[in-house]
Amino acid sequence: MLTRAEAPAVASLGDLTEVETPALVLDLAKLDRNVGRLAARMAALGVVLRPHMKTAKSREVARRIYPDGYGPITVSTLKEAEYFAADGARDIVYAVGISPDKIERVAALRAQGVDLVVLLDTVEQAKALAASAAGPLAALIEIDCDGHRGGLAPDDATILTIAEILAKGGVELRGVLTHAGESYGCRSPQALEAAAEGERAAAVDAAQRLRAKGFACPVVSVGSTPTSHFARDLTGVTEVRAGVYMFFDLVMHGIGVCAVDDIAVSVLATVIGHKPEKGWILVDAGWMALSRDRGTSRQAVDQGYGLVCDIEGRPYRDLLVSDASQEHGILSLRPGSGETLPDLAVGAKVRILPNHACATSAQHEAYQVVGAGAGLARWPRMRGW
């Protein structure tokens, strides 16, 4: 295992103007501010924060959250679990429904002393866990709080059936977990508060029903970045999960969870051409660097493929990546804007704020970290499943 003391120092890479593009930039000051904001909020509400590492996929980011050694984390792939376990994480929730063919990998991590807990919402998954001879396992039952994706309604009789199958098979039922995915569609503080309360109520209801049947259900896990910032009461909840809060993005800004200045990641790009007759500036970052995510197209303000900033991260008024092909981005002014297209010479660099930090970051192998002392630091990202 690679300990913190043994971890290699990140390399100094000089100034952003020298970085080959496209590149993923991480603003360390904003990361730390975002992390501290939610940690303080969860402490005030009296619950454990279990950060979701699916956005960052970086041990260096994890160490900003846990400078004194890992606390609880959430992951969305087993490769993430293996990666963070190798760096010292011991309390991990794998918050994607378990596929039976992955049980052996789960058991291997648990045999190494990692308390890796899996998620399920079907009788078939429960039977697979119960029938496994891979060693002691632990599971959470997924609860559907808003019809967004998977999970069972709190009053679904299948929950009790699953609990009984797990108990007979020697699998520890750790508790229940839910995720208010529909909160991403909210458009007001009141709607976000209601989503947070719906999330809490559904999970607590399911836990109480299990306890009434003799199942301990010690964990009641809820969370999304929007609801974690707008929850007013978390009575009955033991932990909250959130991931994109570390970086934020334009979708979160459109919902009203963060300011543009809170967005900690951007894509560095270089101007490679002009089409003045069309009002275009061409850059070397297309959808391979930015992702195809167009989440803001469903919001009141459509940010195209991203909001364009200068090299210092200051947004140009109304300048968007209005279109993208594989390796080309087209910058133009927002329709109806009264602004003038900025004078950006070929070779000039810009930074593009993403619609969805998870999707954009996933396109890159490393962060170029600003605000980490003299020059830049390069923080690798893990990838894969």
PEPE-V239631 format. One record per residue. N is the residue number from 0. PSI is psi in degrees with one decimal (999 if undefined). NEAR is the number of other ideal C-beta (glycine too) atoms within 12 Angstrom. D_CENTER is the distance of its C-alpha to the mean C-alpha in Angstrom with 2 decimals. Layout:
BEGIN
N|PSI|NEAR|D_CENTER  N|PSI|NEAR|D_CENTER
END
This chain:
BEGIN
0|137.6|20|25.11  1|115.0|16|24.19  2|167.8|14|24.55  3|-38.6|19|23.38  4|-31.1|11|26.98  5|-10.1|11|27.31  6|134.2|18|24.18  7|145.0|15|25.45  8|144.4|14|25.28  9|150.2|26|23.20  10|145.8|16|25.55  11|129.6|16|26.81  12|5.8|26|26.62  13|-157.2|16|28.50  14|154.7|17|27.86  15|-29.5|33|25.36  16|-18.4|23|28.46  17|-4.5|17|29.10  18|131.2|29|25.78  19|137.6|19|26.16  20|159.0|33|24.07  21|151.8|38|21.71  22|151.9|38|19.39  23|121.8|44|15.91  24|135.7|48|16.51  25|124.7|48|14.59  26|110.7|36|16.39  27|-37.6|29|16.66  28|-40.4|20|18.29  29|-40.4|33|15.61  30|-51.6|39|12.89  31|-39.0|25|15.38  32|-43.3|25|16.22  33|-42.7|42|12.81  34|-45.0|33|12.36  35|-35.7|21|15.95  36|-49.4|27|15.82  37|-35.7|41|13.59  38|-42.9|28|15.32  39|-38.0|15|18.60  40|-43.1|27|17.88  41|-36.3|32|17.06  42|-40.4|15|20.11  43|-31.2|16|22.21  44|-4.8|29|21.33  45|30.4|17|22.18  46|160.0|31|19.21  47|136.2|29|17.18  48|124.5|40|13.59  49|89.2|39|11.70  50|139.0|46|8.49  51|118.6|43|5.77  52|8.0|47|6.13  53|-28.1|42|4.80  54|-50.3|42|3.49  55|-45.8|45|6.77  56|46.3|41|8.91  57|128.1|38|11.65  58|-31.3|34|14.16  59|-38.9|34|15.26  60|-42.4|44|12.08  61|-35.3|41|12.33  62|-20.4|32|15.91  63|-33.0|34|15.35  64|-40.9|36|13.75  65|74.2|27|16.51  66|-20.7|16|19.46  67|14.2|10|21.95  68|149.0|18|20.44  69|139.5|28|17.54  70|-159.7|26|16.96  71|143.3|36|14.98  72|164.5|46|11.56  73|146.1|42|9.59  74|162.7|40|9.14  75|-4.5|32|9.16  76|156.0|28|12.16  77|-27.3|32|15.33  78|-37.0|24|15.37  79|-45.3|40|12.34  80|-44.6|42|14.44  81|-40.8|28|17.48  82|-49.3|35|16.13  83|-31.1|44|15.00  84|-38.1|35|18.12  85|-21.4|24|20.24  86|0.5|32|19.13  87|-5.5|28|20.13  88|135.3|37|17.44  89|-9.0|24|19.53  90|98.9|31|17.70  91|132.3|44|14.95  92|125.3|45|13.90  93|98.4|47|13.29  94|39.5|44|11.80  95|138.4|32|13.19  96|132.8|28|16.90  97|132.4|42|19.08  98|132.5|22|21.30  99|-32.4|23|24.73  100|-5.3|13|25.01  101|0.4|30|22.14  102|-37.8|33|23.87  103|-39.2|21|25.79  104|-38.1|30|22.76  105|-47.7|42|21.47  106|-35.9|25|24.99  107|-40.7|20|25.29  108|-41.1|35|22.45  109|-33.8|33|23.94  110|-20.9|17|27.30  111|5.3|21|26.02  112|11.5|17|25.36  113|124.0|34|21.64  114|79.6|28|21.06  115|118.5|43|18.71  116|134.2|43|18.55  117|170.9|43|18.07  118|142.6|44|17.56  119|159.0|45|20.28  120|18.0|34|21.95  121|154.4|26|25.08  122|-37.0|24|28.44  123|-43.4|19|28.26  124|-42.3|37|25.25  125|-43.6|38|27.02  126|-38.3|22|30.20  127|-41.9|30|28.60  128|-44.4|44|27.20  129|-32.3|30|30.54  130|-10.9|19|32.54  131|139.1|28|30.73  132|20.5|14|32.87  133|-9.7|27|30.03  134|176.2|23|30.15  135|133.2|24|28.82  136|160.4|40|25.56  137|145.8|33|23.45  138|154.9|44|21.54  139|144.1|52|19.85  140|130.6|52|20.93  141|131.6|42|18.46  142|136.8|46|19.67  143|114.2|31|19.49  144|-12.3|40|19.39  145|11.6|34|19.40  146|16.1|19|20.16  147|-40.4|24|16.83  148|-113.1|22|16.53  149|-171.6|25|17.85  150|167.5|37|19.51  151|144.1|38|22.97  152|147.3|24|24.51  153|-30.3|31|25.41  154|11.7|17|29.08  155|126.7|25|28.85  156|-19.1|17|31.48  157|-28.4|27|29.44  158|-46.5|42|27.39  159|-38.4|27|30.63  160|-45.7|26|31.65  161|-45.4|40|28.51  162|-40.7|40|29.04  163|-40.1|23|32.66  164|-44.6|28|31.93  165|-44.7|38|29.53  166|-44.3|23|32.12  167|-29.1|16|34.95  168|3.8|27|33.08  169|18.5|19|32.28  170|129.3|37|28.50  171|123.2|28|27.12  172|106.6|40|25.57  173|-30.1|36|23.07  174|-148.8|37|22.25  175|156.6|50|20.16  176|138.7|47|16.54  177|163.0|50|15.41  178|119.7|47|12.57  179|71.8|43|13.74  180|-27.0|27|12.27  181|-10.7|27|15.34  182|-22.7|40|14.35  183|-14.7|33|12.77  184|1.8|22|16.44  185|152.7|34|17.90  186|12.9|22|20.06  187|157.0|18|21.48  188|-37.7|20|20.97  189|-40.6|14|23.25  190|-37.2|24|21.29  191|-40.5|31|18.05  192|-40.6|24|20.19  193|-39.5|26|21.69  194|-40.8|41|18.44  195|-41.3|41|17.51  196|-38.6|29|21.06  197|-39.6|34|21.04  198|-49.6|47|18.02  199|-49.5|41|19.84  200|-40.7|29|23.17  201|-45.0|41|22.30  202|-43.4|49|20.85  203|-40.3|31|23.77  204|-46.9|31|26.26  205|-41.8|46|25.29  206|-42.4|37|25.49  207|-37.7|23|28.86  208|-39.2|28|30.22  209|-42.5|37|29.44  210|-35.7|22|31.05  211|-21.7|16|34.05  212|9.3|20|34.60  213|7.4|13|34.54  214|129.9|30|30.99  215|-45.0|18|29.58  216|60.2|35|25.92  217|-22.2|20|24.88  218|128.7|39|21.12  219|101.6|41|19.85  220|125.9|46|16.05  221|171.7|54|14.30  222|142.6|46|11.18  223|160.7|44|8.87  224|-45.3|47|8.19  225|-47.8|44|11.53  226|-31.8|48|13.53  227|-26.9|46|12.74  228|-12.0|36|14.24  229|-1.8|38|17.09  230|136.5|39|18.22  231|-22.9|20|21.81  232|124.2|22|22.84  233|32.9|32|21.12  234|129.6|19|24.40  235|-12.6|29|24.21  236|140.4|39|20.50  237|-27.1|32|19.97  238|154.5|39|16.24  239|135.3|46|13.12  240|139.5|45|9.54  241|152.2|48|6.63  242|-55.0|42|3.27  243|-11.3|47|3.70  244|-26.0|46|7.10  245|-38.9|47|7.71  246|-34.3|50|8.33  247|174.4|45|8.80  248|-177.3|47|10.50  249|-29.9|46|13.62  250|-45.5|43|12.49  251|-36.5|44|11.46  252|-42.0|33|14.79  253|-30.7|33|16.61  254|-27.7|37|15.73  255|16.7|28|17.03  256|-28.5|39|14.22  257|165.3|31|14.66  258|160.2|21|17.37  259|-37.4|29|17.42  260|-10.7|21|18.33  261|-14.4|34|15.09  262|117.9|43|13.13  263|-12.2|43|12.84  264|148.4|51|12.45  265|162.5|50|15.21  266|122.5|48|17.20  267|129.7|45|20.71  268|160.4|45|23.38  269|137.8|34|27.19  270|128.2|33|29.69  271|0.5|27|31.80  272|172.2|21|34.03  273|148.8|23|35.24  274|76.5|18|36.57  275|-30.6|14|38.25  276|-20.5|7|40.03  277|-5.6|16|36.73  278|34.6|24|34.97  279|147.6|25|32.49  280|132.1|37|31.12  281|137.3|31|29.80  282|166.5|42|27.10  283|27.0|34|26.05  284|108.6|43|22.41  285|-154.9|29|22.15  286|-14.4|29|19.60  287|-28.0|23|19.36  288|-29.6|39|17.91  289|-20.3|52|16.14  290|165.6|35|15.17  291|3.7|25|16.96  292|124.9|29|14.40  293|44.0|28|16.66  294|-30.3|31|14.72  295|-9.7|29|16.89  296|-19.6|20|19.99  297|3.9|19|19.83  298|174.3|23|19.73  299|-34.5|14|22.79  300|114.8|24|22.17  301|119.6|24|21.44  302|18.2|36|19.99  303|-135.1|35|20.94  304|4.2|42|18.83  305|155.0|52|18.05  306|131.4|40|19.87  307|134.5|46|22.22  308|164.3|35|22.89  309|-179.6|26|25.54  310|-20.2|29|25.02  311|-3.7|20|24.58  312|13.8|31|21.64  313|122.3|18|23.91  314|137.5|28|23.50  315|137.4|33|26.59  316|120.6|19|27.66  317|14.9|25|26.97  318|120.3|38|26.25  319|161.1|41|23.70  320|97.9|49|22.97  321|-22.5|34|24.93  322|161.4|25|25.04  323|141.1|36|23.92  324|-166.3|19|25.37  325|-48.9|16|24.30  326|8.4|21|25.04  327|137.2|29|26.35  328|140.2|40|24.85  329|117.5|36|27.24  330|133.7|44|27.09  331|167.1|30|29.11  332|148.8|26|29.58  333|137.1|25|28.19  334|132.2|14|30.94  335|-2.3|9|33.43  336|145.2|17|32.53  337|6.8|10|35.52  338|165.0|18|34.02  339|138.2|14|35.46  340|129.4|28|33.54  341|151.2|25|32.96  342|92.9|14|35.25  343|112.1|28|33.00  344|156.3|14|35.12  345|130.5|15|34.41  346|-16.7|17|32.61  347|150.6|28|30.87  348|143.7|35|27.16  349|164.0|43|24.54  350|136.3|45|20.82  351|120.1|52|18.74  352|135.3|49|15.82  353|153.5|52|13.33  354|-47.9|44|12.88  355|108.2|37|9.33  356|-36.2|49|7.65  357|-48.9|33|5.75  358|-42.1|31|9.29  359|-45.2|47|11.29  360|-33.5|43|10.09  361|-16.1|31|10.72  362|-6.6|32|14.24  363|153.5|37|15.09  364|-13.5|20|16.34  365|159.5|28|16.16  366|141.4|43|15.51  367|111.2|41|18.67  368|121.4|38|18.27  369|149.2|35|20.46  370|19.3|24|21.76  371|26.0|27|22.02  372|-155.4|14|25.80  373|130.4|12|28.35  374|-154.1|20|27.12  375|162.4|30|23.72  376|149.7|30|21.81  377|117.3|29|20.18  378|114.8|37|17.15  379|153.6|26|16.63  380|144.0|33|13.46  381|157.0|34|13.82  382|162.1|18|13.87  383|-176.6|15|15.23  384|999|20|15.45
END
